[in-house]
Amino acid sequence: MTHTGVDVIDFLFYTIYPVIGIFTVEVISRIIKAPKWIKLWSQAAVSIGFGIYYWFILPEPQNFPLTGMVMFALALALIYQGKRAKISPDKSHY
């Protein structure tokens, strides 16, 4: 992927890191038996963190603004689902 200035292996790592972060929150929340809304909002915080990193912190030829926007959209969806899970936990499937 020379047109973005990122090697293929680095691009794969950039793709895998958010997945690892979100799954880590999932595993930890299951271990400590956290409420669903806390898990979802924690996953949203992880998504926001990766969105900020990909869009604003990576240097110019290697940044991924579209990926950052996708992470922010995922965070909004997770916040919405967390709000629904907080209001009525029995109706939330997450």
C-alpha positions as a printed NumPy array, in Angstrom:
array([[  0.   ,   0.   ,   0.   ],
       [  2.624,   2.458,  -1.05 ],
       [  0.045,   5.07 ,  -2.059],
       [ -0.814,   5.608,   1.626],
       [  2.741,   5.358,   2.915],
       [  1.87 ,   2.342,   5.078],
       [  3.175,  -1.191,   4.675],
       [  0.648,  -3.985,   4.304],
       [  1.661,  -5.526,   7.643],
       [  1.27 ,  -2.176,   9.413],
       [ -2.13 ,  -1.709,   7.778],
       [ -3.223,  -5.118,   9.071],
       [ -2.038,  -4.184,  12.554],
       [ -3.952,  -0.884,  12.356],
       [ -7.017,  -2.937,  11.48 ],
       [ -6.521,  -5.512,  14.235],
       [ -5.736,  -3.142,  17.137],
       [ -9.305,  -1.765,  17.566],
       [-10.719,  -5.289,  17.408],
       [ -8.321,  -6.402,  20.126],
       [ -9.271,  -3.387,  22.251],
       [-13.011,  -3.981,  21.914],
       [-12.676,  -7.719,  22.591],
       [-10.493,  -6.991,  25.625],
       [-13.238,  -4.792,  27.073],
       [-15.729,  -7.59 ,  26.339],
       [-13.645, -10.211,  28.15 ],
       [-12.936,  -7.993,  31.156],
       [-16.594,  -7.014,  31.492],
       [-17.642, -10.656,  31.4  ],
       [-15.056, -11.585,  34.017],
       [-16.131,  -8.857,  36.438],
       [-19.811,  -9.236,  35.422],
       [-20.211,  -5.549,  34.598],
       [-23.598,  -4.258,  33.471],
       [-24.168,  -4.233,  29.722],
       [-24.335,  -0.454,  29.474],
       [-20.939,  -0.042,  31.168],
       [-19.426,  -2.563,  28.75 ],
       [-20.92 ,  -0.817,  25.737],
       [-19.847,   2.645,  26.877],
       [-16.339,   1.339,  27.605],
       [-16.181,  -0.086,  24.1  ],
       [-17.339,   3.299,  22.803],
       [-14.489,   4.966,  24.699],
       [-12.021,   2.544,  23.1  ],
       [-13.493,   3.347,  19.668],
       [-13.219,   7.087,  20.292],
       [ -9.611,   6.654,  21.384],
       [ -8.711,   4.785,  18.214],
       [-10.645,   7.289,  16.099],
       [ -8.668,  10.167,  17.583],
       [ -5.409,   8.28 ,  17.11 ],
       [ -6.099,   7.345,  13.488],
       [ -7.376,  10.745,  12.447],
       [ -5.347,  13.247,  14.46 ],
       [ -2.232,  11.647,  15.953],
       [ -0.788,   9.603,  13.096],
       [  1.446,  11.7  ,  10.817],
       [ -0.023,  13.072,   7.585],
       [  0.832,  10.475,   4.933],
       [ -0.087,   7.617,   7.274],
       [ -3.251,   8.892,   8.912],
       [ -6.622,   7.319,   8.194],
       [ -9.382,   9.953,   8.48 ],
       [-12.009,   7.642,   7.005],
       [-11.141,   4.933,   9.527],
       [-11.329,   7.548,  12.264],
       [-14.823,   8.526,  11.101],
       [-15.874,   4.866,  11.115],
       [-14.572,   4.5  ,  14.677],
       [-16.545,   7.591,  15.741],
       [-19.689,   6.196,  14.073],
       [-19.167,   2.894,  15.882],
       [-18.778,   4.792,  19.149],
       [-22.084,   6.602,  18.557],
       [-23.835,   3.293,  17.904],
       [-22.307,   1.778,  21.054],
       [-23.345,   4.786,  23.147],
       [-26.91 ,   4.503,  21.812],
       [-27.037,   0.769,  22.557],
       [-25.582,   1.418,  26.012],
       [-28.304,   3.958,  26.686],
       [-30.948,   1.433,  25.63 ],
       [-29.323,  -1.235,  27.817],
       [-29.318,   1.133,  30.789],
       [-33.003,   2.003,  30.376],
       [-34.229,  -1.568,  29.901],
       [-31.516,  -4.215,  30.468],
       [-33.809,  -7.157,  29.708],
       [-34.411,  -5.937,  26.126],
       [-30.701,  -5.542,  25.316],
       [-29.081,  -8.474,  23.55 ],
       [-25.514,  -7.234,  23.816]])
